[in-house]
Amino acid sequence: MLFKSVLPLRVAVQYGVMKIIFDNHPGVITGISERSDSSMVWWNRKPVDEMIRGNRDQFFKMQSIDSSRVVTGGTVHGTTVAVVDESSRGQYLLNTDALITNTKNLFLTITAADCMPVYFFDPITQSIGIAHAGWRGLVGGILEQVVRQMKVLFHVVPSNVRVTIGPHIGVCHFEVKDEVACQFNPENIEHRDGAIFASLAGEAAQRLRAAGVDNIIDAALCTYCHADQFFSARYDHVDPLQGMLAYIGLRP
C-alpha cells in the first residue's frame, strides 16, 4: 500500500513563499521558496556564486530572517548529517545533505528540485532538523541517520518527533529503472503501462516509522505536476539545474 498522509498539512503563502505550519507550535519557522523567488541552488563548492547568494539574501530579507543566521548544506545526494550550533551561523557546509540543531534563531537550509525536503521538529527538546532526500539518500538511510543523531545528541524520543515531507516529485511522475526500484520496498513501487514508478514519500514514511517516528505529514504536492509553482528537474530539463530552498528555524 502506498503511503497516504492521514494528517492535514497546513500551509500559508506570504511574500510568494510556502510556509509550512506545525500546528500549536508557532515558534517553528519553516518554508520553501518557489519558482517566482528564482533559483537557490548552491553547487557544493566555494566561493558561492554571487547571483545565488543574492537570490538567497533577498529571499531571507523578505522573510524577515537575517541571512547571517542561516546555515546551508551543499546537497550531494549523500547521507552526511551536520550538527550545527552558534559557531556555524552563516556557513555553507560542503558535502552535507542534512542539518540538525537545538540552537534557537539559527536557520537550517537545503535545496531541492524534485527531491524531498524533510522537516524534523521535536517540541519536547526544542530541536530541529532538515534533510535533502532524493532516492539515493533515502535508500542510503539519511532520514534514519537524522533521527539517530537527534536521539543521541539531543536526547530526543523518536515518537515525539514531528516530520513534514515538503513538495517533491510524486509517484505519478517519478519513473525509475529496475536497478533503482529494487532498492525500494515493493509496496512503494507501481507498474503502469510497462514503466516503473516509485513513491519517495511512501518509502520515507516506512523508514521513519521503523525508526520510531509516527507523526508524519506529506505535503502531497508533486513538483512535476505543479511546475508552474516549483522547480522540477525532470520537468524543466535545464542545465544548470534550478531549485528551491527549504528552511527551518526556531524563534529566539
C-alpha positions as CSV (number, residue, x, y, z in Angstrom):
1,M,0.0,0.0,0.0
2,L,1.4,3.4,-1.0
3,F,1.8,5.9,1.8
4,K,-1.0,8.4,2.2
5,S,-1.0,11.2,4.6
6,V,-3.8,11.0,7.2
7,L,-2.9,14.3,8.8
8,P,-3.7,17.6,7.3
9,L,-0.8,19.8,6.2
10,R,-1.5,23.5,6.8
11,V,0.3,26.0,4.6
12,A,0.2,29.7,4.2
13,V,1.6,31.8,1.4
14,Q,3.4,35.1,2.3
15,Y,5.7,37.0,0.0
16,G,5.5,34.2,-2.5
17,V,6.9,31.6,-0.2
18,M,5.1,28.5,1.0
19,K,5.0,28.5,4.8
20,I,4.6,25.0,6.3
21,I,2.7,25.2,9.6
22,F,3.4,23.0,12.6
23,D,0.1,23.3,14.4
24,N,0.3,24.6,18.0
25,H,4.0,25.4,17.6
26,P,4.2,29.0,16.2
27,G,7.8,29.2,17.3
28,V,8.9,26.9,14.5
29,I,9.6,28.8,11.3
30,T,9.6,26.7,8.2
31,G,9.0,27.2,4.5
32,I,10.2,26.6,0.9
33,S,10.8,29.1,-1.8
34,E,9.0,28.9,-5.1
35,R,9.9,29.3,-8.8
36,S,9.0,33.0,-8.6
37,D,11.7,33.5,-6.0
38,S,14.4,32.5,-8.5
39,S,16.9,29.6,-8.3
40,M,18.5,28.9,-4.9
41,V,20.8,26.0,-5.9
42,W,24.3,26.2,-4.4
43,W,26.6,23.8,-6.2
44,N,28.5,22.5,-3.2
45,R,31.6,24.5,-4.0
46,K,33.2,27.7,-2.8
47,P,33.2,30.5,-3.4
48,V,29.4,30.7,-3.5
49,D,28.1,32.1,-6.8
50,E,27.2,35.7,-6.2
51,M,23.9,35.6,-8.1
52,I,22.7,32.7,-6.0
53,R,23.9,34.3,-2.8
54,G,22.0,37.4,-3.8
55,N,18.9,35.4,-4.5
56,R,19.1,33.8,-1.1
57,D,19.8,37.1,0.8
58,Q,16.8,38.7,-0.9
59,F,14.6,35.8,-0.2
60,F,15.5,35.7,3.5
61,K,15.1,39.5,3.8
62,M,11.5,39.1,2.6
63,Q,11.0,36.5,5.3
64,S,12.5,38.9,8.0
65,I,15.3,36.4,8.5
66,D,18.9,37.6,9.0
67,S,20.9,35.7,6.4
68,S,23.9,35.7,8.8
69,R,21.8,33.3,10.9
70,V,21.5,30.8,8.1
71,V,23.4,27.5,7.7
72,T,23.4,25.8,4.3
73,G,24.1,22.3,3.3
74,G,25.7,21.6,-0.1
75,T,23.3,18.8,-1.2
76,V,25.2,15.9,-2.9
77,H,22.7,13.0,-2.6
78,G,24.6,11.6,0.4
79,T,23.9,10.8,4.0
80,T,26.0,13.2,5.9
81,V,24.2,14.9,8.8
82,A,25.9,18.1,10.2
83,V,25.3,19.1,13.8
84,V,25.3,22.9,13.9
85,D,25.4,25.5,16.6
86,E,26.0,29.2,17.1
87,S,29.5,28.8,15.7
88,S,28.1,27.6,12.4
89,R,26.0,30.6,11.6
90,G,26.4,32.0,8.1
91,Q,28.3,28.9,6.9
92,Y,28.0,26.9,3.7
93,L,28.8,23.3,4.6
94,L,30.3,21.1,1.9
95,N,29.0,17.5,1.2
96,T,26.1,17.9,3.6
97,D,22.5,16.7,3.0
98,A,21.0,17.2,6.4
99,L,21.4,19.5,9.3
100,I,20.2,19.4,12.9
101,T,20.4,21.8,15.9
102,N,18.9,22.8,19.2
103,T,20.1,26.4,18.9
104,K,17.4,29.0,18.5
105,N,17.4,31.7,15.9
106,L,19.5,29.5,13.6
107,F,18.0,28.6,10.3
108,L,18.9,25.3,8.6
109,T,18.6,25.1,4.8
110,I,18.9,22.6,1.9
111,T,17.9,22.9,-1.7
112,A,15.7,20.6,-3.8
113,A,14.1,20.3,-7.3
114,D,12.1,17.0,-7.2
115,C,13.9,15.5,-4.2
116,M,12.2,15.6,-0.8
117,P,12.8,18.4,1.7
118,V,12.1,16.7,5.0
119,Y,11.5,18.8,8.1
120,F,12.0,17.5,11.7
121,F,10.8,19.1,14.9
122,D,10.8,17.8,18.5
123,P,8.6,20.0,20.7
124,I,10.0,18.4,23.9
125,T,13.7,19.1,23.4
126,Q,13.1,22.1,21.1
127,S,15.4,20.6,18.5
128,I,15.0,20.7,14.7
129,G,16.4,19.2,11.5
130,I,16.1,19.3,7.8
131,A,17.1,16.8,5.1
132,H,17.5,16.7,1.4
133,A,16.3,13.2,0.4
134,G,16.4,12.0,-3.2
135,W,16.2,8.3,-3.8
136,R,20.0,7.8,-3.2
137,G,20.0,9.5,0.2
138,L,16.7,7.9,1.0
139,V,17.7,4.3,0.4
140,G,21.1,5.1,2.0
141,G,19.4,5.9,5.2
142,I,19.7,9.6,5.6
143,L,16.3,10.0,7.4
144,E,17.1,7.3,9.9
145,Q,20.5,9.0,10.4
146,V,18.8,12.3,11.3
147,V,16.6,10.6,13.9
148,R,19.6,8.7,15.3
149,Q,21.7,11.8,15.6
150,M,18.9,13.8,17.2
151,K,18.3,10.9,19.7
152,V,22.0,10.6,20.6
153,L,22.9,14.3,20.8
154,F,19.6,16.0,21.9
155,H,18.1,13.1,23.8
156,V,15.1,13.1,21.5
157,V,12.4,10.4,21.9
158,P,11.6,9.5,18.3
159,S,7.8,9.1,19.0
160,N,7.8,12.8,20.0
161,V,9.3,14.0,16.7
162,R,7.1,15.6,14.1
163,V,8.1,15.2,10.5
164,T,6.8,17.0,7.4
165,I,7.6,16.0,3.9
166,G,7.7,19.0,1.6
167,P,6.8,19.3,-2.1
168,H,8.7,16.7,-4.3
169,I,8.1,14.6,-7.4
170,G,5.2,12.2,-6.8
171,V,4.7,8.6,-7.7
172,C,2.7,9.9,-10.6
173,H,5.9,11.1,-12.4
174,F,8.9,9.5,-10.6
175,E,9.7,6.8,-13.2
176,V,12.7,4.6,-12.3
177,K,14.6,1.7,-13.7
178,D,14.8,-1.8,-12.2
179,E,18.1,-1.1,-10.5
180,V,16.5,1.7,-8.6
181,A,13.1,0.1,-7.9
182,C,14.8,-3.0,-6.3
183,Q,16.1,-0.8,-3.6
184,F,12.6,0.4,-2.5
185,N,10.1,-1.6,-0.5
186,P,7.8,-3.3,-3.1
187,E,4.8,-1.6,-1.5
188,N,6.2,1.7,-2.7
189,I,6.5,0.7,-6.4
190,E,3.8,1.0,-9.1
191,H,3.9,-0.6,-12.5
192,R,2.0,1.3,-15.2
193,D,2.0,0.8,-18.9
194,G,5.3,-1.1,-18.9
195,A,7.0,1.5,-16.7
196,I,8.0,1.5,-13.1
197,F,7.2,4.4,-10.7
198,A,8.5,4.8,-7.1
199,S,6.9,6.7,-4.1
200,L,9.6,8.7,-2.3
201,A,7.1,9.7,0.4
202,G,5.9,6.1,0.9
203,E,9.5,4.9,1.3
204,A,10.3,7.8,3.6
205,A,7.3,7.1,5.8
206,Q,8.1,3.4,6.2
207,R,11.7,4.2,7.1
208,L,10.7,6.9,9.6
209,R,8.2,4.6,11.3
210,A,10.8,1.9,11.6
211,A,13.0,4.5,13.3
212,G,10.2,5.2,15.8
213,V,8.6,8.3,14.2
214,D,4.9,8.1,14.0
215,N,3.8,11.7,13.4
216,I,4.5,12.1,9.6
217,I,2.8,14.6,7.2
218,D,3.2,14.6,3.5
219,A,2.6,17.8,1.6
220,A,1.3,15.7,-1.3
221,L,2.4,18.4,-3.8
222,C,4.1,17.0,-6.8
223,T,6.8,19.4,-8.2
224,Y,6.3,18.0,-11.7
225,C,2.5,18.5,-11.6
226,H,3.0,22.0,-10.1
227,A,6.0,23.0,-12.2
228,D,4.4,26.5,-12.6
229,Q,4.9,26.9,-8.8
230,F,8.1,24.8,-8.1
231,F,11.2,24.0,-10.0
232,S,11.3,20.4,-11.2
233,A,14.4,18.8,-12.6
234,R,12.5,16.3,-14.6
235,Y,10.0,18.8,-16.0
236,D,12.5,21.6,-16.7
237,H,15.4,19.6,-18.3
238,V,17.7,22.6,-17.9
239,D,21.4,22.8,-17.2
240,P,22.4,24.1,-14.8
241,L,19.7,22.7,-12.5
242,Q,17.5,25.3,-10.8
243,G,15.8,24.6,-7.5
244,M,14.1,25.8,-4.3
245,L,15.4,26.5,-0.9
246,A,13.8,24.8,2.1
247,Y,14.4,26.1,5.6
248,I,13.5,25.6,9.3
249,G,14.4,27.5,12.4
250,L,13.2,28.3,16.0
251,R,12.3,31.7,17.2
252,P,14.7,33.1,19.8
